[in-house]
Structure formats: structure tokens, C-alpha cells
Amino acid sequence: MNHYIVLWPMVVITAMMLLMMMTIRLLSNAAIEYDIKNDLRKSMNQSLKYISFEKDGLKIEDEFWYIQDCTFVILRTDGTVEAGNYPEKLKEKIKELEVPERLTVSVTSGTEKYYVRDVKIGREHTKWKYYVRGIIKKSDADSHYATIAMVSYLNIICVLAAILVWGLFYSKRVSRALDDMCKTAESIGTSFDITKRMTENYKFQEVEVLAQANNRMLDRIEQNFKQQKQFTSDVAHELRTPIAVVLAQCQYARERMLSVEEHEEILDVIFRQSKKIDSLIIQLLHLSRLDQDRIEIQDETLDFVEIVQSVCEEWQEKLQNGIRIRLKLEEAYSMGDIGLIVIVIQNLLTNAVKFSRPYGVIDVKTGEASGESYVQVTDYGIGIAKEHQEQIFQRFYKCDKSRNAEGFGLGLALSKKIAEKHGGRITVISELGKGSTFTLYLPVQKKIPSENF
Ligand code: ADP
């Protein structure tokens, strides 16, 4: 595995360090130049003390020639040398050099840089007029800025070296950890063994967090796989019984000479079982479309009072065993797909009727509370035990299979999905033996005053 993970940060850090070195060089050069010029000025002021004018000419004391770091040459006004010598390397260059009064100029000869300054000496009323020319070689000048710059360079180089060594070491260890994770991922991919997990005890917290996140993702994928397998087996299981009945009836009819009445009976059975298969397929299709967002949810005004009244009117006619529906309807509006919301209310009513006792009452209420419109269906039937209450919203879940042979255990799962797609929810309050209350909540939507148009 390569070390790209730290390569770019290291390149950037190196570039920044080089930039810092260049800045230090620029600043230190300016400071050194200022320092040298200052030294030259001071040395020249000092040197003038050792020059005097006698009757017979210029008198130069020996100390004049030994001032630290400086070379002095005394020039006549025509530029010829009266006393002293130029440094060897500067001799040629100096001829072309113009040194204005009170200014220090620099001249480069080969790899060396020199600073040159002139001071006019002499008496105004005499014919002797001279210049003292002071020269300092940059490399001989002892500027503390040069020392500071050197120490800074060394520091930067040490830090850079440390970062590079640490970066390579770190990248090797990180890439080893990532390599390990890659191998696990690849082995999951090739063996399809979704139960495999990545090691989680790495030295680096970031890699550890990544491994944990991957493992959580694998947990969810595994759970999803299991759910899908379960789903397929549940569908097969639910289809097997009605299809077996249809096949058996067909076989029976083919093998025997039956009367018209017997044929009618068989057709009735086949019709009922086919309707059951059809209803399972319709529910599965609804769920799958909702899962994949392939269903277009209409944005209509939902008048809960109106919807409940029309659903219950149909129901009143179908009710058996003396069961009756009591309505307590208060104004409640929301937005959504009337067709889908009718499916939810019908599912809740079907269950309430299915699990009510003979001559039982089913209360249906509508209203608004805390920003939500609701439809509430209460029965006083068998109720649901606490441990089942969360699971009844799972697909194909039935609390007691023997008591619900007709249902597939899909009604509440579908209803919950529809509620969620509308930004709502379904709640259940139930007590075993006493009955259950299912409530569909959707966001309140004020009625659009259509009568104004
Ligand atoms: P189905 O479509 O088969 O009725 P549901 O998803 O609607 O399935 O319900 C799942 C299970 O929840 C039912 O099999 C039943 O055990 C339980 N259940 C639902 N509603 C009620 C209720 N009102 N009273 C008692 N049990 C209920």
C-alpha cells in the first residue's frame, strides 16, 4: 500500500518550511546589510580620529589601519590612491564604482559582496583634500543577525526532518491498518460471508472509528439480508396454503364426475382462495412501491370526518355478530393521498372488528390535538400483550397465528409505512383482554376555504 495518506500533507509542510526559510533569508539579509552599514559608519568615524593634517601633509597613525573588519584606502580627489590598498578581488571593480557622499554602496566581486563608503577629509583653505574610503567584506562582518538566521535554518531543517521521519513512520502504520481493513472487505466480497467483521483494536483512533463504522454498516446489511430472507420465506409460506387449496380443488374436480352444485362449491372455494392471494399481492405491491418511493402520493385535502363517515357507512352494512360502530367526529384536516389514508383506516377497522367480541362496540373518533389531526379506532376485544405491541408493525407478524388465519400480518406494516410517508405516525395503546386503541396522526392542515371561489 502506498503512503499517499501523508504524502500531500508532507509536501505542503515542506513547501511551507521552504517558504519560511526564504522569508528568514530575505529578512536576515536586510537586517545584516543594515548592521554592516552601521558598523562601517562607526568604524569610519573611529578611523578619522587617527588622521591629522600636518604642515607637510597628511599624518596617519598606525591604529588607523587596524580597525576591526574594515579596510581603509585614502584617495585623492582625482580618485588616485594616496595610502592603503584595496582588497585584491575588488581592485578591478572599484574603478567603475561611484560612491556618493554619505551613502554606503555595495559591490559584488565573484562570490563576495563588499560595502564601500567615502568620507571627505581635508581643510577647506588648503589644497589637500582627500577621501577616506572604508570597505567591509560581507563574509568578514560579524552580524548577530547572521547567527540568528543560521540557528533558524537549523531549527527548520531539524523540524522538517522530524516531520518527514514521523510522517513516513505514521503513514506505514496507517496504511498497514487500512491494508488490513481492505483485506477483510475483499474477503467479505469474495466469500459472501456477511458475518465477518473488521478488527476494531487499532492503534489509531481514526482507523478504529472507521472500522467500527464499517462493522456497524455490516451489522445493518446482515440484518437486512436476514429480513429479506425471512420476507421471502414468509411470502412463500403465505402463498402455499391458498395455492395448495386451489390445486387440491382442481384435482378433485378433474378426477370425479361432479354435479353442478358441487362444481359451484369448488369454484367458490377457488374464488375465495384466489381473492386471498390477490389481496396478499396487492399489499406486497403497495409495500414495495412505498419502499422504493415508486408510488405517487397525491397532495389532496384530507377531511377526516368525511373520509371516516364514508368508510364506516360501507362497514356498517358488512358488520356481523352484533358488532356496531360508534362515531364521535370532530373537525380534522390534513394533506395527503385519500386512497392511501382510506387503506389505513380500513386496516384499523378490519382489525378492530376481527378482534372484537360478539356484540362489541368500536369507537371511531376524529379531531385535532397539538398540531396533529387524528383518526382513532378503539375496540374492547382481546387486546394485545405488552411484548407484542412493538412487533405488530413488523411485516408478517401475528400475535396469535391460530386466531388470525385470514390475515397475513401485513396490514399494520403497510399502515405505518403510509403514515410515515405522510409525515405522520400510528400509535397503539392496548391491554390484554380489555381492548386496543390505534391512532393515526398526521400533521394538521387547515381546510382550504373552497366555498370562497
Ligand atoms: P393482519 O393484516 O393480518 O390483520 P396486521 O398487521 O393488521 O395483520 O396485525 C398484526 C397483528 O397484530 C395481528 O395478527 C394481531 O395479532 C395484532 N392486532 C392488530 N390489531 C389488533 C387489535 N385491534 N386487537 C388485537 N390484536 C390486534
Residues whose N, C-alpha, C, O or C-beta is under 5 A from the ligand:
A	BS01	ADP	N351 A352 F355 G383 I384 I392 Y397 K398 C399 D400 N404 G407 F408 G409 L410 G411 L412 A413 S436
